[in-house]
Amino acid sequence: MLFTFLQHELKAFLRSKNMGKTIAIKVIMGLLVLYLLSCFLFLGFFLDKILEKAFPTDDILVSFCGILLVYFLLDVLIRLQFQELPTLRVQPYLQLPIKRNTLVRYLSLTPIFSGFNLTSYILFVPFIFKTIAADNGSLTAWTFLFAITAITILNNYLALYLKRKANLNGWVLLIASAVIILIALGDFYWSLFSIRKFSYLYFGGLLTHPVLVIIPILLAIGMYYLNFLYLKQNLYLEELVTSKAASFKSSTEFPLLSRFGVVGDLVANELKLVIRNKRPRAALIMGVFFMFYGLIFYANPKLAEIGGGAKAIFVGMFMTGIFIINYGQFMFGMQAREFDGIMVSRVKFADFLKAKYLLFTAISTVFFLLTLPYAYFGWRVILIHFIMFVWNLGINIPIVLFFANRNYKRIDLSKGSSFNWEGVGPTQWILGLPLFITPYIVYGPFAAFGKGDIGLALLAITGVAFILTRDYWIKLLEKDFFEHKYKIAEGFRNK
C-alpha cells in the first residue's frame, strides 16, 4: 500500500499544471542541496585535521566525542526552520477501505528519506571508518554508526513533532528554538555547564561499553511512536480543510509557504518578483557571491582576529544579512508599480510586514548555512556567524523596514544593478550607521576590558529578545508606515 501512495504522489506531480515551474524550482533546490552536501563531505574527510587544529590539547577521539552532541543540537535547530512536514491528500483515501494506521504509517515513514538525514552520515562516517575503526576496531566503529543513525532519526521525529505542535500553537517553535539557544549560551558564554563533557560522557562511553547504543535506539523508537500516535489522533486536523482554512485558498506555488496563509502568498509573490526581475535578482546573486567575503579576512593571518571577534562580527553580520541590507532598503521601491494596488487591497499591512520578515528570515538562514564551511577556520567563527544571524533577524530587519518607510523613490525592475543609482538617496547612506555601529555599541565596551565573550552573549540575547517580541515591532512599523504612506505613494507615482 505504501508503494501505491508513492505512485499516486508521482502521478499528482506529473499531472499538475505547474509541473514545469515546480521542476525548475526543485532543480535549483537540488543544486543547492548538492552544494551543501559537498561542503559537508569536504568537512567529513578533513574532520580529523579540523579537530586537531580546533582542540590541539585534546586527544582526537575526545574532541570528536565532545562535538557530537553540539552538532545534533544545531541539527534540531536547523530542522525546526527548514524540514518540511510530509503531506498526503487523505480525503479520497478516507472513503476507501484503507486502515487509518496505513495512512499514518506512510506519513510517519516518508520523513526517513529526507536529505537532512544524510548530513550526519556524510560528515561523520569518513571519520568513523578512517580513525575510530583503525584505532578501536570495526565493532566500535559500527557502534558509533548505529548510535549516530539512531540520534539522527530521533532528531528527525523530534523536529516533526514540534513543528506539528507548532501548527496548533506557534509559540512551541519559538520556545523550542529559544531553549536550544539558551543551552548553547549556558555553555559557551555563561559556563554553567559543558555540552562537550555531557557529549563525551555518552559517546566516550561507547568506546568501552558498546551496549550503550541501545539508549538512542530506544529514544528514536519512542519518538517515532509518539509521532505515530499524534498523527493518528489528529489526522483530520492535519489534512482536512477546517472552516477557518476553507475561507482562504492559497495560490502559492511554493508548498512550504502554503501553510502560512496570506503571509505565505505574499512571500511567494515576492520570491517571483526577485527571481523574474533584474534588479532584485542581482541583490540575491550578489548575496551568494558575498559568501566568499570571509576568505578575505579568515584566510589572511594579518586580518583575522577571531579571538577578539570584532572583525568576525562584521563579517558574520555582512554575510548572513547581505540580502536584508541590499534588498530591504529598496523593497517598497521594487513594488512601486503595484504600490497603489497594494494600498487599496484587502491585505492587512501587518501581514505585508510579516511577509517581509518571513522572506528575510528564510534567505538569511540559507546564507548562514552557506557559511558553515568557514568552520575550517575554527568553530568559534561559526558561533559568531550564528550570533550575528540572530542579530540580523532580531535587530537589523526592523531597522531596515524603518528606513524603507522613508524611501520615496521608485525603481525600474527591468534595469540591472550595475552603475544604477535609481532609488538611492540620503536614506541609504544614513541606514548604514545603525546597521554597522549598533552591534559594536553592545560588544565594544566589553571587548575593551577583555570581556568579549560577555559582549557576544549580550548580542545573542538582544537578538533573541527582539525576535520573541517581533509582533510588537511590527505594530510600531505599521503605525510608522501609515504616517508616511501618502509620501511614499506620491513619490512612487513620479516616473
N, C-alpha and C positions, 0 to 999 in steps of 0.2 A: 504493500500500500504506500509506503514511503516513496518508492520509485515512481508510482503513479502521480503523487503530489509533485514530484520534481518535473515530470513530463508536462503536467498542467501548467506549472510555473513557466516552463520554457515556451510553451505554446502561447501563453498570455503575453510573454515578452515579444515573441516574433510577430504576433498579430497586432501589437499596439501601433496606433497611428503615429506615435512619436518615437518609433523604434530607431530611426536614423539618428536623431538627436541623442537618444539615450545611449546608443552605441558609441557615439563620439565622446560623450561625457565619460563613459566607462573606460574608453581607450586612454583618455587624458589621466583619469584617476589611476588606471593600471600602470601607466608610465611613472606616475608619482610614487605609487607603492613600490614598484621595482627599484626606483632610485633609493627610497628609504631602506628597503631590504638589502640593497647592495652596500649601503652605509653600515648597516648592522653586520653584514658579512665581513666587511673590512675590519670593523671593531673586533669581531669574533676571532679572526685569525691573528690579530695583534693584541689580544686582550692580555696575554701574559706580559708583553712589553709595557703596555699601558699601566698594568698593576704594579710592575716593578718601579716604574717612574713615579707613580702616584703615591705608593707606600714603600719607600726604599728601605725602611727599617723592619718591615714585617715579612714573614715568610709568605711566599706567593699563594699557597693554599689558604692561609689565614686571611689574607686580604680578599681572596676570591669568595670564600665563605661569608666574609663580612659584608660584601656589597650586594649579595643576592636578595636579601630582604629589602634593601633600599630600592633595588631595581623593581621588585614586584609591587612595592607601594606606589612607585611612579607609574607602573603599568596600570594599576587600578585607576589612578587619576586620569590618565590618557584615555582609557576605555570609557570612563564616565562622560568624556567630552565627545568622543568620536564613534564608538562602537554602535552600530545600528541594531535596533531590535528586529528579530526575524518576524516576518509577516506572512499571512496566508488569508485569502478571502474565504472565510469559513462558512458564510451564509449558504452557498449551494450545497456544501457537504453536510450541513446540519439537517437537511431534509432527506438525506440518503441514509441507508442502514450502515453507517460508519460509526464505530465506537468513538466516544469523545476522547478516550485515552490515546487512540491512534492519532487524532489530530494534535493533541497536546504533545505526544512523543515526537511528532515531526517538528513542531515549533521548538521543542527542547533540544533536539539533536542537531539541527541545522547550524546553530552558532559554533559548533565544534570546527567547522570549516572556515571560520573567519581568519583573515590574514593576520589579525592581531596575535593569533596563537602560534604563528610561525616565528615571530621575532625572538622569543626566548631560545628556541632551538638554534636559529642562525647565530645568535650572539654567544651562546654558552656551549653548544655541542663541540665545536672545534677545540675549545679549551679542555673540555672534559676528556676527550679521547687523545688529545695531544699531551696533556700534563697529568691529569689525575690517573688515567689508565696506565701511563708509563711509571708513575711513582707508587701507586697503591693497588694496581691490578684492575682487571676488567670488571670484577664483581662490584667494586666500589664505584667505578665509572657508570655502570648500569644502574646502580642505586641512585646516584645523583640524577641520572637521566629520568628515572621514574619519578623522583621527587619533584624535579622541575616540571615534568609533564603534569603531575597532579596539581601543583600550585598554579600552573597556567590555566588549567581547567577550572580550578577554584576561583581565580580572578575573573575568568570569563563569565561564570554564572553569578558571581557576586555583583559584577557591574551590571549585568542584565537585570538582576533582581532589584537593585537600587534604581535603575532607570525606569523599570515598570512601576515601582512605588512612586517615583517622581512624576509619572503621568497623572497620578491622582493627587499628589501633593508636591509642588515644585520645590519646597524647602528641603526635601530629602536629599536632592542632588547637591544643593549648596552646603548643607550640613556635612554630608559625606566628604566633599572636597575640602571643607574647612578643617575637618578632623585630620585628614591626611597632611594638610599643610602645617597644622599645629604640631603634629608628630615630628615632621621634618624640622620645624623651628625649635622644638624642645630638645632635639639632639644637636643640630649644627650650630645653634646660636645661644640657647639658654643652658645647654649642657646639663639638662635634668636627667638624662639617661643616654644610653648609646645604642642606636639601632644596630650598629655593626656588631656589638657584643651579643645582642639577642640573636642576630643572624648567625654568628659563629657558634653560639650555644647549640643551635639545632643542626646547621649544616656541617659544622665541625664534628658533631656527634655522629653524623652518618659515616665518617671515616672509620670509626671503631665499632659502631653499633648500627649496621645496615637495617635492622628491624625497625628503626625509627621512621623508615619510609612509609610505614603504614599510616602515620598521623595525617599527612596531607592527602593521602588517598581517601581516607575516611571523610575528611573535611570536604573534599571535592564531591564525593558521592552524596554527602549530606546537602551540599549547596545545590546540586542537580535536583535532588528530590524536593527541596524547598521550592525551587523554580517550577518544578512539575506540578506541585500542589497549588501554587499560586495561579498558574495558568489555568489549571483545571477549574478552580473556584471562580476565576474572573474571565473565563473565555468570552463571554458575551460583552463584558466591559471592554475587553481589548479589541474586539473585531467588529462588533455590531454597531451600527450608527445610532447614537443616542439622540434624544430630542435636541440637545444643545449642539451637537456636531451636525445634525441634519440641516440646521439653519444656515450653515456655511459650507460651501463646496470649494475645496482648494483646487486652484488651477495650476499650481506649481508643477514643473516637470522635474523637480528635484525631490525624490521620495523622502529624503531625510528631513526636508523643510516642511513637508505637508503637515506634520504633527504640531507645528507652531501656528496654524490657522492663518489669520490675516497677516500677522508678522512674517510668517514663512513665505507667503505670497509676495510681500513687499521685498523680502530679501532675494527671492528667486528673480523678480523683475530687475532688481538692481544688479544681480550677477549677469543677467543677459545684457544689461547696459554696459557693464565692464568688459564683457567678452566681445561684444559686437562693435564697439566704437574705439577709435584710435587713442584718444586722449586718456580715458580711464584704463584702457588695456595697457598702455605704456606705463602707467603707475604700478600696475600689477607686475608686469615684466621687470621693471626696474627693481621692484622689491625682491624678486627672485635673484637677480644679479647681485644685489647687495648682501646676499647670504655669504659671499666670499669676502665681505668687508673685514671680517675678523682676522683674516690671514695677514692683513697689513699690520695689525698690532701683535697678534699672538705668535706669528712666525718670526718676528723680529725681536731679538732679546733686548735691544735698546729701547723699544717702545712698549714692550709687555710689562705691565705692572699688576700681575694677577694677585700678588699678595695683598697689596693695598686695595685693589678692587676699583679704584677711581676710573681708570680707563675701561675696565670691563663693564662698569655701569653704563658708560656712554655707548660702548659697542653693543651691549645687550639690549639697551633701550632702542637703539637705532635699528638693529636687525629685526627684532621682533615687532617693532612698531612702525616700520617704514611705510607700510601701506596706510596706516591710520594717519600719518603725517602727510604723505603725498596726495592721497585721495580725499581724506576727511576735510581738509581746509577748503576744497573746491566742490564738495559733493552737492550742495544746493545749486551751484552754478552749472554742474554737469546735467542737472534736471531742469534747466531754465525753460526749455521748450514746453515742458509739461507742468510747470510750476503752478500756473493758474488753474489747471485742471485738478491738480492735487489739492489746492486750497478749497475748491468747491465740492470735492468728493466726500463720500461718507466715511472715509478713513479718518480715524482719530489721529491727531498729530502725535500723541503719546505712542501709538503703535508705530508711527513713522520713525520716531526716535528709537524705539525698541528694535526695529529692523536694522537701523544703523549699528546699534550695539551688537546685535547678533552677527551681522556681516563682519564687523571689525574683529569680534571675538574669534570667529571661525578662521578667518585668513591669518590673524596673528598667531593662532595656535598652530596652524600649518607651518608658518615661518619659524616658530620656536622649535618644532620638530626637525626642521631642516638644519638647525644649528647644532643638533646633537653630536655630529662628528667632531665638533670642537672639544669633545671630551678627551681627545688625544692630547690636548694641552693642559689637562687636569680637570677633575670632576668639579672643582670649585668654579671653573668657568661656566659650566652648565648650570650650577646652582645660582650664580649671579644672573645668568641669562633668564632663568626661570623667575627670579625675583623681579627683574625688570619687565618680564612678560606680564606678571601680575600687576605691576605698577602701571603699565600701559593700559591694561583693561580697566583698572580702577580709577586712575587719575587722568591719564592723557586723553582718553576718549571724551570725558566731559569737557576738558579744556578745548579740544578741537571742535566739538559741537558748539561750544560757547562762541568761539571765534567765527565759526561757519555762519552763525546768525548775523554776523556783521560784514559778510561778503556780499556785495550787491552787484557783482559783475557777472554777466552771462558768459558761457563758454561754448564754443562750437566743437561738438564732439568729433566731427569728421576730420579736424586738423590734428596733426601729430603734436608731440610734446617738445620736440627739438626746436630750440630757439623760439618757442611760442610763449609769450608773456601774457596771453589773454587770461583774464581773470585774476591776475596778480596785482595786488595793491598793498597799501601800508599795513593792512591787517595781517598779511602773510609774514611780514618782517617782524611785527610785534609778537606774533604767535610763537616764534622760536624762543623767545625769552622764558616764558613759564615752562615750556616743554623741556628745555635743556638745563635750566637753572634750578627748578624746583627739587629734583632728586638730590642735588648737591647741597641744597639748603638743609635737607634732612640728614644726609650722610656726612657732609663736610665737618661739622663740629665734633662728631665722634671720631672721625678719622684723624683729625688734627691732634687728638690726645691719645692716639694709638688704640682706639676702641672701634675700629672699622666694622667689626662683626655686629656690634650693637646697632650701628647705623644701618647695616644691611637688614637686620631683623626688623628695625623700625620701618624701613621701606616696604618690606613684605607685609607687615601688619597694617600699615596705612592702605596699601593696595587692596588687601582683603576686606578691610573695613568699608572702603568705597564701593567694592563690588557687592557686598551684602546690603548696602544702603542705596543700590542703584535706582530703585523706584523713586526715592526722594529726589535724586539729582535729575531724573527725567522730568519730574514735575516742575522743578526750577527752570530747566531748559525750555520746557513747553511754555511756561509763563514768559520767559525772556523772548522766545520766538514771537509770541503774539504781540509783543511790544515793537518788534521790528519787521513784521511780515509785510506791511504795506511798502516800506522802503525797499525790501528785498524784491517784491513783485514789480515795483516800478523800475528798479534797476535792471531786472531781467527782461523787461519789455523794450529797453533801449538797445537796438541792434548796432 
